[in-house]
Amino acid sequence: MNHPPIVPTEHWQTALDTLRSREKMLTRQLDALAAARRRLPMTLVEQEYVFEGPDGPVGLADLFQGRRQLIVYTFMWHGADDICSGCSMFTDNVGHPAHLNARDVTLALISGGPLADLMALRHRMGWTLPWYSSLHNSFNADMGAGDGFALNVFLRADDRIFRTYSTTARGVERLGSNWTFLDLTPYGRQETWEDSPEGWPQTQPYQWWRLHDEYDDSTDPS
């Protein structure tokens, strides 16, 4: 098996410094992209969707769990004998939800399969994200997932629900950290350094960070 070339430490440092400048440029570009995303218009979700959850039927508004922003990942479902390894890897990469909850964001999974099958896999994999069945509605198709996968972001405002962002395919590859998820939401990380429209909620960076068991109980989705 081949490997990178071996060079003296000073040559390695020079190469690393050159690459670092490109990494920093990309970070600034990603920040600018997130700022543009926060300025996207939004569209009203007019369909009344009914999902099946562990406690019975729920509507899309219920998936917010009282918060203003909702990220829904449509986990591809082709049957209990054909589990999507990519969607499973995505779900494995999701961190503790308390940090998203603290920024008024709920993250949930939806699949077009029987709820009992979804819950069996959730238990097997040790996942804790809320998971709902869309088996008897058109949510997946309407939100760009079809028989595959997609990620959609929603905002509750004036007792209405709006779709603010959507992506699929390689658009979900780099997601998984709290930061990458927050960067998809209309309010972003809600920190003062961000380029956000006037009137967006913002606090000083770092000050809202907590250990995940130290947040106020209102952020706990359980």
C-alpha positions in Angstrom: 0.0 0.0 0.0 1.3 3.5 -0.9 1.6 6.3 1.6 2.3 10.1 1.5 5.9 11.1 0.8 8.3 11.4 3.7 9.9 14.8 4.2 11.8 16.7 7.0 9.7 18.3 9.6 10.3 21.9 8.4 9.1 20.8 4.9 6.0 19.2 6.4 5.2 22.3 8.4 5.5 24.5 5.3 3.1 22.2 3.4 0.7 22.2 6.3 0.8 26.0 6.6 0.0 26.3 2.8 -2.9 23.9 3.3 -4.1 25.7 6.4 -4.6 28.9 4.4 -6.9 27.1 2.1 -8.8 25.6 5.0 -9.3 29.0 6.6 -10.5 30.4 3.2 -13.0 27.5 3.0 -14.2 28.2 6.6 -14.9 31.9 5.7 -16.8 30.7 2.6 -18.9 28.3 4.6 -19.7 31.1 7.1 -20.8 33.3 4.1 -22.9 30.5 2.7 -24.6 30.0 6.1 -25.3 33.8 6.2 -26.9 33.5 2.8 -28.9 30.5 3.9 -30.3 32.6 6.8 -31.6 35.0 4.3 -33.4 32.5 2.2 -37.2 33.1 1.8 -39.5 30.4 3.2 -42.6 28.7 2.0 -45.8 27.8 3.9 -46.5 24.1 4.5 -50.2 23.9 3.8 -50.6 20.1 3.9 -51.9 18.6 7.2 -49.6 15.6 7.7 -50.4 12.9 10.3 -47.5 10.7 11.4 -47.5 7.7 13.7 -45.4 8.1 16.8 -44.8 5.9 19.9 -47.6 7.7 21.7 -50.1 7.7 18.8 -50.9 10.0 15.8 -49.1 13.3 15.7 -49.1 16.3 13.3 -46.1 18.1 11.9 -46.4 20.8 14.6 -46.0 18.2 17.3 -42.6 17.2 16.0 -41.3 20.6 17.0 -41.8 19.5 20.7 -42.6 23.1 21.6 -39.5 24.7 19.9 -39.5 27.1 16.9 -37.2 25.2 14.6 -37.3 21.7 13.3 -34.8 19.6 11.3 -36.3 16.4 9.8 -34.1 13.7 8.3 -36.0 11.4 6.1 -34.4 8.0 6.8 -34.6 5.9 3.7 -36.8 2.8 4.3 -37.0 -0.2 2.0 -38.0 -2.7 4.6 -36.6 -4.2 7.8 -34.4 -6.6 5.8 -32.8 -3.8 3.7 -31.6 -1.2 6.2 -29.9 1.8 4.6 -26.3 1.8 5.8 -25.8 5.4 4.7 -28.8 6.7 6.7 -27.6 4.6 9.6 -24.2 6.1 9.4 -25.8 9.6 9.3 -27.8 8.8 12.5 -24.8 7.3 14.2 -23.0 10.7 13.7 -25.6 12.8 15.4 -24.5 14.1 18.8 -26.4 14.7 21.9 -29.6 16.7 21.1 -29.5 18.9 24.2 -27.2 21.4 22.4 -29.6 21.8 19.5 -32.5 22.0 21.9 -30.8 24.8 23.7 -30.9 26.8 20.4 -34.6 26.2 19.9 -34.1 23.3 17.5 -35.5 19.8 17.5 -34.0 17.1 15.3 -36.2 14.1 14.3 -36.2 11.2 11.9 -39.1 10.2 9.6 -39.4 7.1 7.5 -42.1 5.5 5.3 -42.1 2.2 7.2 -44.2 0.6 9.9 -43.5 2.2 13.3 -42.9 -1.1 15.0 -40.0 -1.8 12.5 -38.6 1.7 13.0 -38.7 1.3 16.8 -37.1 -2.1 16.6 -34.1 -0.7 14.7 -33.9 2.3 17.0 -33.6 0.0 20.0 -31.1 -2.2 18.3 -28.8 0.7 17.3 -29.2 2.6 20.6 -30.5 5.7 18.9 -32.4 8.3 21.0 -33.7 10.7 18.3 -37.4 10.8 18.0 -38.6 8.8 15.0 -42.0 8.9 13.3 -43.7 6.9 10.6 -44.9 8.6 7.4 -46.2 5.4 6.0 -49.7 6.7 5.4 -49.0 10.2 4.1 -47.1 12.0 1.3 -44.6 13.9 3.4 -41.5 12.1 2.0 -42.4 12.7 -1.6 -43.6 16.3 -0.9 -40.3 17.1 0.8 -38.0 15.9 -1.9 -37.1 12.5 -0.5 -39.4 10.2 -2.4 -38.2 6.6 -1.8 -34.8 7.9 -0.8 -33.5 10.3 1.9 -33.5 14.1 2.4 -33.1 16.7 5.1 -35.6 19.5 5.6 -35.7 22.5 7.9 -38.9 24.1 9.2 -39.8 27.2 11.2 -42.9 27.8 13.3 -44.2 31.4 13.2 -47.6 32.8 13.8 -49.1 29.3 14.4 -48.0 28.3 10.9 -45.2 26.1 9.7 -42.8 27.1 7.0 -40.2 25.1 5.1 -36.9 27.1 5.0 -34.2 24.7 3.6 -33.8 21.3 2.0 -30.9 19.1 0.8 -30.1 15.6 -0.2 -27.4 13.4 -1.7 -23.9 14.7 -0.8 -25.5 17.7 0.9 -25.9 15.6 4.0 -22.3 14.1 4.0 -20.6 16.7 6.2 -23.5 17.0 8.7 -23.5 15.5 12.1 -22.0 18.2 14.5 -24.2 20.6 16.3 -22.6 23.4 14.3 -23.3 22.0 10.9 -27.0 21.5 11.9 -27.4 24.9 13.3 -25.8 26.4 10.2 -28.8 25.0 8.2 -31.5 26.7 10.4 -33.0 30.1 9.7 -31.6 31.5 13.0 -28.2 29.8 12.7 -26.0 29.5 15.8 -27.5 32.7 17.2 -24.2 34.2 18.2 -23.2 37.8 17.8 -20.3 37.2 15.4 -22.6 35.8 12.7 -23.8 37.8 9.8 -27.6 37.6 10.4 -30.5 39.9 9.4 -31.6 42.5 11.9 -33.9 41.1 14.6 -32.4 37.6 14.6 -31.9 36.2 18.1 -28.3 36.4 19.1 -26.2 36.0 22.3 -22.5 36.2 23.0 -20.5 33.1 21.8 -19.5 30.5 24.3 -21.8 31.8 27.0 -24.7 29.5 26.2 -22.6 26.4 26.0 -23.2 23.8 28.7 -22.5 20.2 29.5 -25.4 18.4 28.0 -26.9 17.6 31.4 -26.6 21.1 32.6 -29.1 22.8 30.3 -32.4 24.1 31.6 -35.0 21.3 31.7 -37.1 23.1 29.0 -34.5 21.9 26.4 -34.9 18.3 27.3 -37.0 16.5 24.6 -37.9 13.5 26.8 
